[in-house]
Amino acid sequence: MPLVNPIISKVVPVKVGGSASAGVGRLASAVDHVHPLVETSGPTELGTGPIPDLDFLRRSGPLIEGRTLATARLMATQNSSVVTLADVHATQMGFNLKDDSGNMFMFVVAYRTAAATTGLRLAVNYTGTFSLLRYGLLGATSATAFQSGNIAANDTPLGAAGVGPGAADVTAVILGFCRTITGGNLALRYASGVAGSAVTIQIGSCCFMIQQ
């Protein structure tokens, strides 16, 4: 059978975007027009919930909502010779959490100590309020030794105060989950186990947080 060219209309579309400001032209569309999202199983339109900057999106019932997925890494070596906890770095090793949100987090540090009798102490601190907090420590104290611990209290250290790797770098992990009441900054904190003896967290240590 003969081939037939399809007929293409030469009529210029008007208000492609569906609003008075849509404009006129073959490729015209409104700058601020809205295309509603529709669920795959039917014609119901999905509304938009809160979506802060840098969030990814997920469907939650009839809403498309923002969820935080954040990663960071330490850009400079950090040192401490005191037994009082302090932030490793509030932004590079910390996250801003939302009000009334569930979150999973993990901090991974490479560290060394001034002596094998000096330990690294690690904790998490939160400037908002929790309804639930659980976090634990899994970490090496030498090339062949290991320690662990668990706690449910904000700003409370984990880790053996008098056992460390000395000059060889080893790895420790703080991991946990929480439920917030009010938003705030969740930060990894550290201290030396022995006053006057240094602990060092190395550049490249990293962290991630996922809003549940």
ROSE-4610 file (N, C-alpha, C; in Angstrom, 1 decimal, always signed):
// ROSE-4610
residu = [M/M/M/P/P/P/L/L/L/V/V/V/N/N/N/P/P/P/I/I/I/I/I/I/S/S/S/K/K/K/V/V/V/V/V/V/P/P/P/V/V/V/K/K/K/V/V/V/G/G/G/G/G/G/S/S/S/A/A/A/S/S/S/A/A/A/G/G/G/V/V/V/G/G/G/R/R/R/L/L/L/A/A/A/S/S/S/A/A/A/V/V/V/D/D/D/H/H/H/V/V/V/H/H/H/P/P/P/L/L/L/V/V/V/E/E/E/T/T/T/S/S/S/G/G/G/P/P/P/T/T/T/E/E/E/L/L/L/G/G/G/T/T/T/G/G/G/P/P/P/I/I/I/P/P/P/D/D/D/L/L/L/D/D/D/F/F/F/L/L/L/R/R/R/R/R/R/S/S/S/G/G/G/P/P/P/L/L/L/I/I/I/E/E/E/G/G/G/R/R/R/T/T/T/L/L/L/A/A/A/T/T/T/A/A/A/R/R/R/L/L/L/M/M/M/A/A/A/T/T/T/Q/Q/Q/N/N/N/S/S/S/S/S/S/V/V/V/V/V/V/T/T/T/L/L/L/A/A/A/D/D/D/V/V/V/H/H/H/A/A/A/T/T/T/Q/Q/Q/M/M/M/G/G/G/F/F/F/N/N/N/L/L/L/K/K/K/D/D/D/D/D/D/S/S/S/G/G/G/N/N/N/M/M/M/F/F/F/M/M/M/F/F/F/V/V/V/V/V/V/A/A/A/Y/Y/Y/R/R/R/T/T/T/A/A/A/A/A/A/A/A/A/T/T/T/T/T/T/G/G/G/L/L/L/R/R/R/L/L/L/A/A/A/V/V/V/N/N/N/Y/Y/Y/T/T/T/G/G/G/T/T/T/F/F/F/S/S/S/L/L/L/L/L/L/R/R/R/Y/Y/Y/G/G/G/L/L/L/L/L/L/G/G/G/A/A/A/T/T/T/S/S/S/A/A/A/T/T/T/A/A/A/F/F/F/Q/Q/Q/S/S/S/G/G/G/N/N/N/I/I/I/A/A/A/A/A/A/N/N/N/D/D/D/T/T/T/P/P/P/L/L/L/G/G/G/A/A/A/A/A/A/G/G/G/V/V/V/G/G/G/P/P/P/G/G/G/A/A/A/A/A/A/D/D/D/V/V/V/T/T/T/A/A/A/V/V/V/I/I/I/L/L/L/G/G/G/F/F/F/C/C/C/R/R/R/T/T/T/I/I/I/T/T/T/G/G/G/G/G/G/N/N/N/L/L/L/A/A/A/L/L/L/R/R/R/Y/Y/Y/A/A/A/S/S/S/G/G/G/V/V/V/A/A/A/G/G/G/S/S/S/A/A/A/V/V/V/T/T/T/I/I/I/Q/Q/Q/I/I/I/G/G/G/S/S/S/C/C/C/C/C/C/F/F/F/M/M/M/I/I/I/Q/Q/Q/Q/Q/Q]
num = [1/1/1/2/2/2/3/3/3/4/4/4/5/5/5/6/6/6/7/7/7/8/8/8/9/9/9/10/10/10/11/11/11/12/12/12/13/13/13/14/14/14/15/15/15/16/16/16/17/17/17/18/18/18/19/19/19/20/20/20/21/21/21/22/22/22/23/23/23/24/24/24/25/25/25/26/26/26/27/27/27/28/28/28/29/29/29/30/30/30/31/31/31/32/32/32/33/33/33/34/34/34/35/35/35/36/36/36/37/37/37/38/38/38/39/39/39/40/40/40/41/41/41/42/42/42/43/43/43/44/44/44/45/45/45/46/46/46/47/47/47/48/48/48/49/49/49/50/50/50/51/51/51/52/52/52/53/53/53/54/54/54/55/55/55/56/56/56/57/57/57/58/58/58/59/59/59/60/60/60/61/61/61/62/62/62/63/63/63/64/64/64/65/65/65/66/66/66/67/67/67/68/68/68/69/69/69/70/70/70/71/71/71/72/72/72/73/73/73/74/74/74/75/75/75/76/76/76/77/77/77/78/78/78/79/79/79/80/80/80/81/81/81/82/82/82/83/83/83/84/84/84/85/85/85/86/86/86/87/87/87/88/88/88/89/89/89/90/90/90/91/91/91/92/92/92/93/93/93/94/94/94/95/95/95/96/96/96/97/97/97/98/98/98/99/99/99/100/100/100/101/101/101/102/102/102/103/103/103/104/104/104/105/105/105/106/106/106/107/107/107/108/108/108/109/109/109/110/110/110/111/111/111/112/112/112/113/113/113/114/114/114/115/115/115/116/116/116/117/117/117/118/118/118/119/119/119/120/120/120/121/121/121/122/122/122/123/123/123/124/124/124/125/125/125/126/126/126/127/127/127/128/128/128/129/129/129/130/130/130/131/131/131/132/132/132/133/133/133/134/134/134/135/135/135/136/136/136/137/137/137/138/138/138/139/139/139/140/140/140/141/141/141/142/142/142/143/143/143/144/144/144/145/145/145/146/146/146/147/147/147/148/148/148/149/149/149/150/150/150/151/151/151/152/152/152/153/153/153/154/154/154/155/155/155/156/156/156/157/157/157/158/158/158/159/159/159/160/160/160/161/161/161/162/162/162/163/163/163/164/164/164/165/165/165/166/166/166/167/167/167/168/168/168/169/169/169/170/170/170/171/171/171/172/172/172/173/173/173/174/174/174/175/175/175/176/176/176/177/177/177/178/178/178/179/179/179/180/180/180/181/181/181/182/182/182/183/183/183/184/184/184/185/185/185/186/186/186/187/187/187/188/188/188/189/189/189/190/190/190/191/191/191/192/192/192/193/193/193/194/194/194/195/195/195/196/196/196/197/197/197/198/198/198/199/199/199/200/200/200/201/201/201/202/202/202/203/203/203/204/204/204/205/205/205/206/206/206/207/207/207/208/208/208/209/209/209/210/210/210/211/211/211/212/212/212]
x = [+0.8/+0.0/+0.9/+0.4/+1.2/+1.5/+2.6/+2.9/+2.3/+1.7/+1.0/+1.7/+2.0/+2.6/+1.5/+1.9/+0.9/+0.6/-0.6/-0.9/-0.6/+0.2/+0.5/-0.1/-0.9/-1.6/-0.6/-0.9/-0.1/-0.6/-1.7/-2.3/-1.4/-1.2/-0.3/-1.0/-0.4/-1.1/-1.1/-2.2/-2.3/-2.5/-1.8/-1.9/-1.6/-0.5/-0.1/-0.1/+0.3/+0.4/-0.9/-1.9/-3.2/-3.5/-2.7/-3.0/-2.9/-3.4/-3.4/-2.0/-1.0/+0.4/+1.2/+0.4/+1.1/+1.8/+1.3/+2.0/+1.4/+1.9/+1.5/+2.7/+2.7/+3.8/+3.8/+4.6/+4.6/+5.3/+6.2/+6.8/+6.5/+5.5/+5.2/+4.6/+5.0/+4.4/+4.6/+3.7/+3.7/+5.0/+5.6/+6.8/+6.4/+5.2/+4.8/+3.6/+3.4/+2.2/+2.4/+1.4/+1.4/+0.9/+1.7/+1.3/+1.0/-0.2/-0.5/+0.1/+0.6/+1.0/-0.2/-0.2/-1.4/-0.9/-1.6/-1.2/-1.3/-0.5/-0.4/-1.7/-2.4/-3.5/-4.8/-4.8/-6.1/-5.9/-7.0/-7.0/-6.8/-6.5/-6.4/-5.1/-5.3/-4.1/-3.4/-2.1/-1.3/-0.9/-1.2/-0.8/+0.7/+1.2/+2.6/+2.7/+3.5/+3.8/+5.0/+5.6/+6.8/+8.0/+8.7/+9.9/+11.0/+11.8/+12.9/+14.0/+14.9/+16.0/+16.9/+17.3/+18.2/+17.5/+16.2/+15.5/+15.3/+15.1/+14.6/+13.1/+12.4/+10.9/+10.5/+9.4/+8.7/+7.2/+6.4/+5.0/+4.7/+3.8/+3.3/+1.8/+1.1/-0.4/-0.7/-1.5/-1.9/-1.0/+0.2/+1.1/+2.5/+3.1/+4.5/+5.3/+6.2/+6.9/+8.4/+9.0/+10.5/+11.0/+12.1/+12.8/+14.3/+15.0/+16.4/+17.3/+18.2/+19.3/+20.6/+21.4/+22.6/+23.8/+24.9/+26.3/+27.2/+28.3/+29.3/+30.7/+31.8/+33.1/+33.9/+34.8/+35.7/+36.8/+36.9/+37.9/+39.2/+39.4/+40.7/+40.8/+42.0/+42.2/+41.8/+41.2/+40.8/+41.6/+42.0/+42.7/+42.1/+42.2/+41.8/+42.7/+43.0/+43.8/+43.1/+41.8/+41.0/+39.9/+39.4/+38.4/+37.0/+36.9/+35.5/+35.1/+33.9/+33.4/+33.3/+33.6/+33.4/+33.1/+32.4/+32.0/+33.3/+33.3/+34.4/+34.3/+33.1/+32.9/+31.4/+30.7/+29.3/+28.6/+29.2/+28.6/+29.2/+30.5/+31.1/+30.9/+30.7/+30.3/+29.1/+28.0/+26.7/+25.7/+24.4/+23.2/+22.2/+21.4/+20.2/+19.0/+18.4/+17.2/+15.9/+14.8/+13.5/+12.8/+11.8/+10.8/+10.1/+9.7/+8.9/+9.3/+10.5/+11.0/+11.8/+11.8/+12.6/+13.8/+15.0/+16.2/+17.2/+17.9/+19.0/+20.3/+21.3/+22.6/+23.8/+24.9/+26.1/+27.3/+28.3/+29.5/+30.7/+31.5/+32.7/+34.0/+34.8/+36.0/+37.2/+38.3/+39.6/+40.4/+41.0/+41.6/+42.9/+43.7/+44.9/+45.0/+45.8/+46.0/+47.5/+47.8/+49.2/+49.8/+49.1/+49.6/+48.6/+49.1/+48.2/+47.4/+47.7/+47.0/+46.0/+45.9/+44.9/+43.8/+42.6/+41.4/+40.7/+40.0/+39.1/+37.7/+37.1/+35.7/+34.8/+33.7/+32.8/+31.3/+30.6/+29.2/+28.5/+27.2/+26.4/+25.7/+25.6/+24.9/+23.8/+22.7/+21.6/+21.1/+21.0/+20.6/+19.1/+18.3/+16.9/+16.5/+15.3/+14.8/+14.4/+14.7/+14.3/+13.1/+12.4/+11.5/+12.1/+13.1/+13.8/+15.2/+16.1/+17.5/+18.2/+18.8/+19.7/+20.9/+22.1/+23.3/+24.3/+25.1/+26.1/+27.5/+28.5/+29.9/+30.4/+31.0/+31.7/+33.0/+34.1/+35.4/+36.6/+37.7/+38.9/+39.7/+40.5/+41.4/+42.9/+43.0/+44.4/+44.1/+45.2/+45.0/+44.3/+44.3/+43.7/+42.6/+42.4/+41.5/+40.3/+39.2/+37.9/+37.1/+36.3/+35.4/+34.0/+33.0/+31.6/+31.0/+29.8/+29.1/+27.8/+26.8/+25.5/+25.0/+24.3/+23.8/+22.5/+21.7/+20.5/+20.4/+21.5/+21.6/+22.3/+21.7/+22.4/+23.7/+24.7/+26.0/+26.6/+26.6/+27.2/+28.2/+29.5/+30.5/+30.5/+31.0/+31.3/+32.7/+33.3/+34.7/+35.5/+36.5/+37.4/+38.3/+38.4/+39.2/+40.7/+41.1/+42.5/+43.1/+42.4/+42.8/+42.7/+43.9/+43.8/+44.9/+44.9/+45.8/+47.2/+47.4/+48.7/+48.8/+50.0/+50.2/+49.6/+49.1/+48.5/+47.0/+46.5/+45.1/+44.3/+43.2/+42.1/+40.8/+39.7/+38.4/+37.4/+36.5/+35.4/+34.2/+33.0/+31.7/+30.7/+30.1/+28.9/+27.7/+26.7/+25.5/+24.3/+23.2/+22.0/+20.8/+19.7/+18.5/+17.9/+17.0/+16.4/+15.0/+14.2/+12.9/+12.9/+12.7/+12.8/+11.5/+11.5/+10.3/+10.5/+11.6/+11.9/+13.2/+13.3/+14.5/+15.7/+16.9/+18.2/+19.3/+20.5/+21.7/+22.2/+22.3/+22.9/+24.4/+25.3/+26.7/+27.5/+28.5/+29.4/+30.4/+30.6/+31.5/+32.6/+33.7/+34.8/+35.6/+36.4/+37.3/+38.4/+39.4/+40.5/+40.1/+40.5/+40.2/+41.2/+42.3/+43.3/+43.6/+43.5/+43.7/+45.2/+45.4/+46.8/+47.4/+46.7/+47.1/+46.2/+46.8/+46.0/+45.3/+44.1/+43.5/+43.3/+43.4/+43.3/+42.3/+41.3/+40.4/+40.8/+41.0/+41.7/+40.7/+41.3/+40.6/+40.1/+38.9/+38.2/+37.2/+37.2/+36.2/+34.8/+33.8/+32.6/+31.3/+30.2/+28.9/+27.8/+26.6/+25.4/+24.2/+23.1/+21.8/+20.7/+19.7/+18.5/+17.3/+16.4/+15.1/+14.2/+13.6/+12.8/+11.4]
y = [-1.2/+0.0/+1.2/+2.4/+3.6/+4.2/+4.8/+5.5/+6.9/+7.3/+8.6/+9.4/+10.6/+11.5/+12.0/+11.9/+12.4/+13.9/+14.4/+15.8/+16.4/+17.5/+18.2/+19.5/+19.9/+21.1/+22.3/+23.4/+24.6/+25.6/+25.2/+26.2/+26.4/+27.7/+28.1/+27.8/+27.0/+26.8/+28.1/+28.2/+29.4/+28.9/+29.6/+29.3/+27.8/+27.3/+25.9/+25.5/+26.5/+26.2/+26.2/+26.6/+26.6/+27.8/+28.9/+30.1/+31.3/+32.5/+33.7/+34.1/+33.8/+34.2/+33.2/+32.2/+31.1/+31.6/+32.6/+33.1/+32.4/+32.8/+32.3/+31.8/+30.7/+30.3/+28.8/+28.3/+26.8/+26.1/+26.8/+26.2/+26.9/+27.7/+28.5/+27.7/+28.1/+27.4/+28.4/+28.4/+29.3/+29.0/+30.0/+29.9/+29.2/+29.6/+29.1/+28.2/+27.5/+26.6/+25.4/+24.7/+23.5/+22.3/+21.2/+19.9/+19.0/+18.7/+17.9/+16.5/+16.0/+14.6/+13.7/+12.6/+11.7/+10.3/+9.7/+8.3/+7.4/+6.3/+5.4/+4.5/+4.3/+3.4/+4.1/+5.4/+6.1/+7.6/+8.3/+9.7/+10.7/+10.1/+11.1/+11.9/+13.2/+14.1/+14.0/+14.1/+14.1/+15.5/+15.9/+17.2/+17.3/+18.4/+18.6/+19.0/+18.2/+18.5/+19.4/+19.5/+20.4/+19.7/+20.5/+20.1/+21.1/+21.0/+21.9/+21.7/+22.7/+22.7/+21.4/+20.8/+19.7/+18.3/+18.3/+17.1/+16.3/+15.0/+14.2/+14.0/+13.4/+13.3/+11.9/+11.7/+10.4/+10.6/+9.6/+9.7/+9.2/+9.9/+9.5/+9.7/+8.6/+8.7/+9.6/+10.6/+11.5/+12.6/+12.7/+13.8/+13.3/+14.3/+14.2/+15.0/+14.4/+15.1/+15.0/+16.0/+16.0/+15.1/+14.4/+13.6/+13.9/+14.1/+14.4/+13.2/+13.3/+12.3/+13.2/+13.1/+14.0/+13.2/+13.6/+13.0/+14.2/+13.9/+14.9/+14.2/+15.0/+14.4/+15.5/+15.1/+16.0/+16.5/+17.8/+18.4/+18.8/+18.6/+18.9/+18.0/+17.6/+16.8/+17.6/+16.8/+17.4/+16.8/+17.6/+17.1/+17.5/+16.7/+17.1/+16.4/+17.1/+16.6/+16.7/+17.0/+17.2/+16.1/+15.9/+14.8/+15.3/+16.6/+17.2/+17.1/+16.6/+16.4/+17.7/+17.7/+18.9/+18.4/+19.2/+18.8/+18.5/+17.4/+17.2/+18.3/+18.6/+19.7/+19.8/+20.9/+20.9/+20.7/+21.2/+21.1/+19.9/+19.7/+18.6/+17.3/+17.2/+16.0/+16.2/+16.7/+16.9/+17.2/+17.2/+17.4/+18.1/+18.9/+19.6/+18.7/+18.3/+17.4/+18.3/+17.7/+18.4/+18.1/+19.0/+18.7/+17.4/+16.6/+15.5/+14.6/+14.1/+13.3/+12.1/+11.0/+9.8/+9.8/+9.5/+9.6/+8.5/+8.0/+7.0/+7.7/+7.5/+8.2/+7.3/+7.6/+6.9/+7.8/+7.8/+8.5/+7.5/+7.7/+6.8/+7.6/+7.3/+8.1/+7.2/+7.7/+7.1/+7.9/+7.2/+8.0/+7.3/+8.1/+7.6/+8.3/+7.8/+8.4/+8.5/+9.4/+9.6/+8.4/+7.5/+6.4/+5.2/+4.0/+2.9/+2.8/+3.7/+3.8/+5.0/+5.6/+6.7/+6.3/+6.4/+6.0/+7.2/+7.0/+8.0/+7.8/+8.8/+8.8/+9.5/+8.9/+9.4/+9.5/+10.5/+10.6/+11.4/+11.5/+12.4/+13.4/+14.6/+15.7/+16.3/+16.7/+17.3/+18.5/+19.6/+20.9/+21.0/+20.1/+20.1/+19.2/+18.6/+17.6/+16.3/+15.2/+13.9/+13.3/+12.4/+11.6/+10.2/+9.9/+8.6/+8.8/+8.1/+8.1/+6.8/+6.2/+5.0/+5.1/+4.9/+4.9/+4.0/+3.4/+2.5/+2.7/+2.1/+2.2/+0.9/+0.8/-0.3/+0.2/-0.2/+0.4/-0.4/-0.2/-0.9/-0.1/-0.7/-0.1/-0.4/-1.3/-1.6/-2.3/-2.8/-3.6/-4.9/-5.4/-6.7/-6.7/-5.5/-5.5/-4.6/-4.9/-4.3/-4.0/-2.9/-2.6/-2.3/-2.3/-2.0/-1.4/-0.8/-0.2/+0.4/+0.6/+1.1/+2.1/+3.1/+4.0/+4.7/+5.3/+5.9/+7.4/+7.9/+9.3/+10.3/+11.4/+12.5/+12.9/+13.2/+13.7/+12.9/+11.6/+10.7/+9.8/+9.8/+9.2/+7.7/+7.1/+5.6/+5.5/+4.3/+4.0/+3.9/+3.0/+2.8/+4.0/+4.5/+5.7/+5.5/+4.2/+4.0/+3.0/+2.8/+1.8/+2.5/+2.5/+3.2/+2.5/+3.0/+2.3/+2.9/+4.0/+4.7/+5.4/+5.3/+6.1/+5.5/+4.3/+3.7/+4.0/+4.5/+4.8/+3.5/+3.6/+2.6/+3.2/+2.5/+3.0/+2.7/+3.7/+3.5/+4.1/+3.4/+3.8/+4.1/+5.2/+5.5/+5.4/+4.6/+4.4/+4.4/+4.9/+5.0/+5.5/+5.7/+6.3/+7.1/+8.0/+8.9/+9.4/+9.9/+10.5/+11.9/+12.9/+14.3/+14.8/+15.7/+16.5/+17.9/+18.5/+19.8/+19.6/+20.4/+20.4/+20.9/+20.5/+21.0/+20.3/+20.6/+20.0/+18.8/+17.7/+16.4/+16.4/+16.4/+16.4/+15.3/+14.8/+13.9/+14.7/+14.2/+14.8/+13.8/+14.4/+13.5/+14.1/+13.3/+13.7/+12.7/+13.1/+12.1/+11.4/+10.2/+9.4/+9.8/+10.4/+10.8/+12.3/+13.1/+14.5/+14.7/+15.6/+15.9/+15.0/+14.0/+13.0/+13.1/+13.4/+13.7/+12.6/+12.8/+11.9/+12.7/+12.1/+12.7/+12.0/+12.8/+12.3/+12.8/+11.8/+12.2/+12.8/+13.6/+14.1/+13.0/+13.2/+12.2/+11.3/+11.4/+10.8/+11.3/+10.5/+10.9/+10.4/+10.8/+10.5/+10.6/+10.0/+10.1/+10.1/+10.6/+10.6/+10.5/+9.6/+9.4/+9.6/+10.5/+10.7/+9.6/+8.9/+7.8/+8.1]
z = [+0.0/+0.0/+0.0/-0.5/-0.6/+0.7/+0.9/+2.1/+2.1/+3.2/+3.3/+4.3/+4.0/+5.0/+6.0/+7.3/+8.2/+8.1/+8.4/+8.3/+9.6/+9.6/+10.9/+10.8/+11.8/+11.9/+12.0/+11.3/+11.3/+12.2/+13.0/+13.9/+15.1/+15.4/+16.5/+17.8/+18.7/+20.0/+20.9/+21.6/+22.5/+23.9/+24.8/+26.3/+26.6/+26.1/+26.3/+27.8/+28.6/+30.0/+30.8/+30.2/+30.8/+31.7/+31.5/+32.3/+31.4/+31.9/+31.0/+30.7/+31.5/+31.2/+30.4/+29.8/+29.1/+27.8/+27.2/+26.0/+24.7/+23.6/+22.3/+21.5/+20.8/+20.0/+19.9/+19.0/+18.8/+20.0/+20.7/+21.8/+23.1/+23.1/+24.3/+25.4/+26.6/+27.8/+29.0/+29.9/+31.0/+31.9/+32.4/+33.2/+34.6/+35.1/+36.4/+36.4/+35.2/+35.2/+36.0/+36.3/+37.2/+36.5/+36.5/+36.0/+37.2/+37.6/+38.7/+38.6/+39.7/+39.7/+40.0/+39.2/+39.3/+39.7/+40.7/+41.1/+39.9/+39.9/+38.8/+38.7/+39.8/+39.8/+39.6/+39.4/+39.2/+38.9/+38.8/+38.4/+39.6/+40.8/+42.0/+41.8/+42.0/+41.9/+43.3/+43.3/+44.5/+44.9/+46.1/+46.5/+46.9/+47.2/+47.5/+49.0/+49.7/+51.1/+51.2/+52.5/+52.6/+52.0/+51.2/+50.5/+50.7/+51.8/+52.0/+50.9/+50.9/+49.9/+50.1/+49.0/+48.9/+49.3/+49.6/+49.8/+48.6/+48.7/+47.6/+47.9/+46.9/+47.0/+47.2/+47.9/+48.0/+48.1/+47.8/+47.9/+49.3/+50.0/+51.3/+51.3/+51.1/+50.9/+49.7/+49.9/+48.8/+48.5/+49.2/+49.1/+48.5/+47.8/+47.5/+48.5/+49.3/+50.4/+50.2/+50.8/+50.8/+51.9/+51.6/+52.6/+52.5/+53.7/+53.7/+53.5/+52.6/+52.4/+52.3/+53.3/+53.4/+53.7/+53.0/+53.3/+53.5/+54.2/+54.4/+54.7/+54.6/+55.0/+55.6/+56.4/+57.2/+56.2/+56.2/+55.2/+55.8/+57.1/+57.8/+59.1/+59.4/+60.6/+61.8/+62.8/+64.1/+65.2/+66.2/+67.4/+68.7/+69.7/+71.0/+72.1/+73.1/+74.2/+75.6/+75.5/+76.7/+76.8/+78.0/+78.2/+78.1/+77.9/+77.7/+76.2/+76.0/+74.6/+73.9/+72.6/+71.7/+70.3/+69.5/+68.2/+67.4/+66.6/+65.6/+64.6/+64.1/+63.2/+63.0/+63.4/+63.5/+62.1/+61.0/+59.7/+58.9/+59.0/+58.2/+58.8/+60.1/+60.8/+61.6/+60.9/+61.6/+60.6/+61.0/+60.2/+60.9/+60.1/+60.6/+60.5/+61.6/+61.5/+61.7/+61.1/+61.1/+62.4/+62.6/+63.7/+63.4/+64.5/+64.4/+63.2/+63.2/+62.1/+62.7/+62.0/+62.3/+61.4/+61.9/+61.2/+61.5/+60.5/+60.7/+60.4/+61.2/+60.9/+61.2/+60.5/+60.7/+60.6/+61.5/+61.4/+61.4/+60.4/+60.2/+60.3/+61.3/+61.5/+61.4/+60.8/+60.9/+62.0/+63.0/+64.1/+64.5/+65.3/+66.0/+67.3/+68.2/+69.5/+69.8/+70.8/+71.1/+71.7/+72.3/+73.0/+73.0/+73.1/+73.2/+74.5/+75.4/+76.7/+76.6/+75.5/+75.3/+74.3/+74.8/+73.9/+73.4/+72.3/+71.7/+72.2/+72.7/+73.2/+72.2/+71.8/+70.8/+71.3/+70.9/+71.3/+70.2/+70.3/+69.4/+70.3/+69.8/+70.6/+69.7/+70.3/+69.5/+70.2/+69.4/+69.9/+70.1/+69.4/+69.6/+70.7/+70.6/+71.6/+70.9/+71.6/+71.1/+71.8/+71.1/+71.8/+71.9/+71.1/+71.1/+70.5/+71.1/+70.7/+71.0/+70.1/+70.3/+69.4/+70.0/+69.1/+69.7/+68.9/+69.3/+68.7/+69.3/+68.8/+68.3/+67.2/+66.7/+66.2/+66.8/+66.5/+66.8/+66.1/+66.3/+67.4/+68.2/+69.1/+68.7/+67.8/+67.2/+65.9/+65.3/+64.1/+64.3/+65.6/+65.8/+66.9/+67.6/+68.7/+68.4/+69.1/+68.7/+70.0/+69.9/+71.0/+70.5/+71.4/+71.0/+72.3/+72.0/+73.1/+72.6/+73.5/+73.1/+74.2/+73.8/+74.8/+74.3/+75.1/+74.7/+75.2/+75.6/+76.2/+75.3/+75.1/+74.3/+75.0/+74.2/+74.6/+75.7/+75.6/+76.5/+75.8/+76.2/+75.4/+75.4/+74.4/+74.3/+73.9/+74.3/+74.0/+75.2/+75.2/+76.3/+76.4/+77.6/+77.9/+77.8/+78.1/+78.2/+77.2/+76.1/+75.1/+73.7/+73.0/+71.7/+70.8/+69.5/+68.5/+68.5/+69.2/+69.0/+67.7/+67.1/+65.9/+64.6/+64.6/+63.4/+63.3/+62.1/+62.0/+62.0/+62.7/+62.7/+62.5/+62.4/+62.1/+63.2/+63.4/+64.4/+63.8/+64.1/+63.6/+64.7/+64.6/+65.5/+64.6/+65.0/+64.1/+65.1/+64.6/+65.4/+64.7/+65.5/+64.9/+66.0/+65.6/+66.6/+66.0/+66.9/+66.6/+67.3/+66.5/+67.0/+67.4/+68.4/+68.7/+68.1/+68.3/+67.7/+66.9/+65.8/+64.9/+65.6/+65.1/+65.6/+64.9/+65.4/+64.7/+65.5/+64.7/+65.3/+64.9/+65.8/+65.5/+66.3/+65.6/+66.2/+67.2/+68.4/+69.3/+69.7/+70.2/+70.5/+71.7/+72.3/+73.4/+73.6/+74.2/+74.6/+75.8/+76.0/+77.2/+78.3/+78.0/+79.0/+78.8/+79.9/+79.8/+79.4/+78.5/+78.0/+77.0/+76.6/+75.6/+74.4/+73.2/+72.0/+71.4/+70.8/+69.9/+68.6/+67.5/+66.2/+65.3/+64.8/+63.8/+62.4/+61.5/+60.2/+59.2/+58.3/+57.2/+56.3/+55.8/+55.0/+55.8/+57.1/+57.9/+57.4/+57.4/+56.7/+57.5/+57.0/+57.7/+56.7/+57.1/+56.3/+57.2/+56.7/+57.4/+56.5/+56.8/+56.0/+56.9/+56.4/+57.1/+56.7/+57.7/+57.5/+57.1]
